[in-house]
Amino acid sequence: MNAADLIRRAANAGVSMIHGDGALQFYAERQPPADLLAELIAHKIEIIAALGAANDPILSSAWLNRVARLLDTRPAVLLEEGHLEPHDLVELADADVVLVANIIRASPAWIDRPQRVEQSAEVHAVEDVKLQHIIHTAATASQAWREAAVAYNNHWMSCPDCYTAAGRYCVAGLDLRQRYNNTPMEASK
């Protein structure tokens, strides 16, 4: 039996425990069963470790954060709405977070809960309006530019005297090149 099970059995029997400085103290309103006391004493070190882990805000909050992340919510929501209790952080400290999240997800309290609308408290500064920069391509070019581009490209690709890499053109190629360069891509308004 693990420490969480012993803590749960002790709580069911009315036994509360306090630990500190390596000591474990038991309090009960009535005499608990002798076999339970014997087990508690035999597993004192494990119980102190489990209680310490539950009181360790880093370990218990890390476990709670992982469960909340799987449920796509905040840890505070799980505690506020009663899906998990603070003592669950002790009892379920060594439980698989996926299993715990699946159990919560399947519970009627989770299914029937009112959906919260999360609102961000962030204040966004108004940014300066930036002018849009339009990138001109053949797809957005004017009809005149497309015609000039087609005429120029068709000529130099078929002309044996035009060699664009060297900037050498025949008379007709040079004329088509200048017409292509001088034709604006934007349609005139």
ZAVO-872476 format. One line per field, with one value per residue (C-alpha): x, y, z; residue number from 1. Coordinates in Angstrom, 3 decimals, always signed. Layout:
<rs>
x [X; ...] $
y [Y; ...] $
z [Z; ...] $
i [NUM; ...] $
</rs>
This chain:
<rs>
x [+0.000; +1.412; +1.523; -1.426; -3.633; -2.564; -3.285; -6.720; -7.458; -6.348; -8.573; -11.536; -10.851; -10.820; -7.057; -5.364; -1.602; +0.888; +4.537; +7.516; +11.207; +11.047; +8.273; +4.791; +1.995; -1.445; -4.661; -8.040; -11.298; -11.688; -9.230; -8.290; -7.862; -4.594; -3.650; -4.007; -1.767; +0.807; +0.839; +1.083; +4.065; +5.690; +5.378; +6.167; +8.960; +6.828; +3.923; +6.173; +7.524; +4.005; +2.789; +5.916; +5.353; +1.776; +2.910; +5.687; +4.095; +6.455; +5.672; +1.920; +1.509; +3.495; +1.175; -1.908; -0.594; -0.095; -3.661; -5.036; -3.036; -4.515; -8.004; -7.219; -8.023; -6.301; -5.381; -7.463; -10.568; -10.089; -9.912; -12.592; -15.171; -14.457; -13.114; -10.078; -9.757; -6.581; -6.300; -6.288; -2.848; -1.717; -3.770; -3.159; +0.424; +1.758; -1.237; -0.919; -1.984; -3.532; -5.710; -6.791; -7.577; -9.624; -11.602; -12.363; -13.248; -15.760; -17.424; -20.889; -19.622; -17.070; -19.431; -22.291; -20.171; -20.941; -18.407; -16.267; -15.413; -11.791; -11.078; -7.615; -6.749; -4.031; -4.103; -2.844; -1.251; -2.512; +0.157; +1.024; -0.729; +1.802; +1.335; +0.949; +3.620; +2.189; +4.430; +3.883; +4.132; +3.047; -0.218; -1.050; +0.552; -1.279; -2.333; +0.104; +3.048; +2.107; +1.896; +5.287; +6.828; +5.440; +6.633; +10.134; +10.510; +9.212; +11.652; +14.887; +14.142; +13.878; +16.388; +19.929; +21.387; +19.959; +21.904; +20.321; +23.044; +25.554; +23.032; +23.435; +20.339; +19.431; +17.647; +14.164; +15.209; +16.606; +13.363; +11.249; +13.538; +13.149; +9.375; +9.280; +11.411; +9.372; +5.921; +4.686; +3.467; +0.682; -2.430; -2.880; -5.776] $
y [+0.000; +3.397; +6.510; +8.197; +5.162; +5.172; +8.893; +8.320; +5.385; +7.453; +10.351; +7.981; +6.660; +10.211; +10.440; +13.694; +13.976; +16.768; +16.465; +18.645; +18.211; +14.521; +13.808; +12.602; +13.306; +11.688; +13.235; +11.515; +12.001; +8.237; +5.358; +4.274; +0.573; -0.907; -2.316; +1.151; +2.695; -0.051; +0.610; +4.365; +3.894; +1.354; +3.728; +6.928; +8.020; +7.549; +9.434; +12.340; +12.455; +12.419; +15.129; +17.162; +16.829; +18.005; +20.979; +21.712; +24.354; +23.617; +19.895; +20.148; +23.138; +21.411; +18.383; +20.612; +22.664; +19.503; +18.332; +21.785; +21.915; +18.570; +19.932; +23.219; +25.321; +27.074; +25.333; +27.835; +26.808; +23.173; +24.152; +26.880; +24.712; +21.729; +19.362; +18.905; +19.587; +20.708; +17.290; +15.725; +17.206; +14.863; +11.817; +11.930; +13.179; +10.009; +9.469; +9.669; +13.162; +11.812; +9.411; +12.167; +14.521; +11.815; +11.116; +14.824; +15.188; +12.308; +13.585; +15.210; +18.203; +18.883; +18.150; +20.288; +23.180; +26.648; +27.670; +30.572; +33.367; +34.155; +37.820; +39.128; +41.990; +43.143; +46.671; +47.007; +50.245; +51.737; +51.237; +53.832; +53.197; +51.902; +52.406; +49.225; +48.386; +46.808; +44.358; +44.434; +41.169; +40.028; +38.905; +42.441; +44.309; +46.423; +44.957; +47.250; +46.036; +42.369; +42.927; +44.675; +41.856; +39.136; +40.921; +41.483; +37.920; +36.275; +38.307; +37.728; +34.027; +33.475; +36.084; +34.737; +38.275; +39.107; +37.944; +39.367; +38.148; +40.397; +43.175; +42.733; +43.270; +43.652; +46.876; +45.352; +43.737; +47.019; +48.791; +46.094; +46.217; +50.000; +49.749; +47.042; +49.165; +52.333; +50.742; +51.126; +48.015; +49.945; +50.735; +54.478; +55.832] $
z [+0.000; -0.927; +1.258; -0.477; +0.226; +3.890; +4.198; +2.644; +4.989; +7.984; +6.941; +6.551; +10.063; +11.469; +11.895; +10.977; +10.624; +11.069; +10.157; +10.869; +11.663; +10.706; +13.224; +12.334; +14.820; +14.732; +16.078; +16.291; +18.191; +18.668; +18.844; +15.277; +14.443; +15.703; +12.282; +10.744; +13.411; +12.859; +9.109; +9.630; +11.933; +9.584; +6.614; +8.499; +6.144; +3.005; +4.611; +5.604; +2.041; +0.575; +2.945; +2.235; -1.515; -1.109; +0.922; -1.537; -3.732; -6.601; -6.835; -6.223; -8.522; -11.263; -11.059; -11.011; -13.954; -16.020; -15.309; -16.163; -19.397; -20.488; -19.797; -21.570; -18.517; -15.629; -12.350; -10.368; -12.339; -11.310; -7.642; -7.697; -9.447; -7.168; -9.827; -7.586; -3.869; -2.101; -0.449; -3.938; -4.370; -1.588; -2.450; -6.186; -6.075; -7.681; -9.983; -13.748; -14.861; -18.085; -16.099; -13.690; -16.594; -18.333; -15.144; -14.693; -18.380; -18.108; -14.932; -15.195; -13.216; -15.963; -18.855; -17.505; -16.231; -17.561; -20.150; -19.065; -21.397; -20.795; -21.260; -21.528; -19.243; -21.588; -22.880; -26.395; -27.475; -30.682; -33.287; -35.871; -39.116; -41.585; -45.258; -47.178; -49.657; -52.755; -54.523; -58.226; -60.089; -63.527; -61.964; -60.800; -63.726; -66.259; -69.593; -71.462; -69.368; -69.901; -73.665; -73.700; -71.618; -73.914; -77.068; -75.624; -74.273; -77.446; -79.541; -77.613; -77.125; -80.876; -82.160; -82.762; -82.564; -79.086; -76.049; -72.846; -70.460; -72.189; -72.894; -76.671; -78.816; -82.437; -83.524; -83.047; -79.715; -78.389; -79.303; -77.571; -74.514; -74.197; -74.655; -71.910; -69.527; -70.123; -69.703; -66.076; -64.266; -62.578; -64.518; -64.897; -62.877] $
i [1; 2; 3; 4; 5; 6; 7; 8; 9; 10; 11; 12; 13; 14; 15; 16; 17; 18; 19; 20; 21; 22; 23; 24; 25; 26; 27; 28; 29; 30; 31; 32; 33; 34; 35; 36; 37; 38; 39; 40; 41; 42; 43; 44; 45; 46; 47; 48; 49; 50; 51; 52; 53; 54; 55; 56; 57; 58; 59; 60; 61; 62; 63; 64; 65; 66; 67; 68; 69; 70; 71; 72; 73; 74; 75; 76; 77; 78; 79; 80; 81; 82; 83; 84; 85; 86; 87; 88; 89; 90; 91; 92; 93; 94; 95; 96; 97; 98; 99; 100; 101; 102; 103; 104; 105; 106; 107; 108; 109; 110; 111; 112; 113; 114; 115; 116; 117; 118; 119; 120; 121; 122; 123; 124; 125; 126; 127; 128; 129; 130; 131; 132; 133; 134; 135; 136; 137; 138; 139; 140; 141; 142; 143; 144; 145; 146; 147; 148; 149; 150; 151; 152; 153; 154; 155; 156; 157; 158; 159; 160; 161; 162; 163; 164; 165; 166; 167; 168; 169; 170; 171; 172; 173; 174; 175; 176; 177; 178; 179; 180; 181; 182; 183; 184; 185; 186; 187; 188; 189] $
</rs>
